[in-house]
């Protein structure tokens, strides 16, 4: 796996072999492998296809990971909305047990036994984050943990744990089957292999595409039949909003990183309306643990609605940008840290869309506040303190 230079396919791109090595070299005792099948990022459906059509490949990857880590069992954490897959997945596991690919003495190796169980989530977007997923697996509230320590040291049941994406584990099986050289020959130096891209939106040919890393966004749009796209959201709402001037950029960890979500929006789409929908999504999905995310995402939603409705001024835009920066810097986990991305990205790449909605001048109150407070000033014998900022 190290020779193939495989990196995690969930979006972060952490080297898989390094994660396994850290887990294997962690504190003595039992280790765990978890397959993150909580595919909740809007616009992504690659894991759904892998699990419905290639489940054996994913379970092969989990078993190989178990052998590498010395883990006796693995857990697949399945998205709640994929509950309809459970009967078919359990049938695949039963068939693997009959073939000697699960249970004791796998493939005749007396020293290696491995089992897999499936646990369903409860519909929380935040549980796609690995430490929140582990909390949910343990029967607790799905909320991120403070790190360090990382799951490779203290994860599931406080034991060393490797959490890998569905697609990552499918790649593991293919690497072991075809060799690391074959895998590394595809893609780029920093992003080897192929990537599954979920293309959706305003295009004639939506669907799941397997392409080598390094393909340009223009190349993907040509496959989807949408060369005149107005903008593309790469990596879901928490990713990057890409304007036409940047369609020549490459999809790779060293350029545009993505877990696989490619949302295409036509030239007639209202950019600010899309951004508002993303802001509403993050406000709804915040776990509420930390104040910057709990309060900040709600304020971003409300202020973005103000802008989209055409009631904002240039001063409001400055305040919105400042708030977005604060939420990104001070939130506890990746949800809050990336929630402002759609706003900040579109401010940079589509400033004319914001400018077109602005009021010509700052709001001027028609109420004389001093006159309105004259009676209370006389009663208290003092004047209001002037604004300091």
Secondary structure, DSSP 8 states (H G I E B T S, - for coil): -TTTT-B-TTSS--BHHHHHHHHHTSSSS--EEEEEE---STT--HHHHHHHH-HHHHHHHHHHHHHHHT-SEEEEEE-GGGGGGHHHHHHHHHHHHHTTSSBSSGGG-TT--BEEEEEE--S-GGGGSHHHHHHHHTTS------SSS-TTTS-GGGS-EEEEEHHHHHHHHHHHHH-HHHHHTSB-SSSBSEEEEEEEES-SS-EEEEEETT-BHHHHHHHHT-TT-SEEEETSTTSEEEEGGGTTSBBSTTSB--SSEEEEE-TTS-HHHHHHHHHHHHHHH--S-SHHHHHHHHHHHHHHHHHHTT---HHHHHHHHHHHHHHHHH-SSHHHHHHTHHHHHHHHH-HHHHHTT--SS----SS-HHHHTHHHHHHHT--------
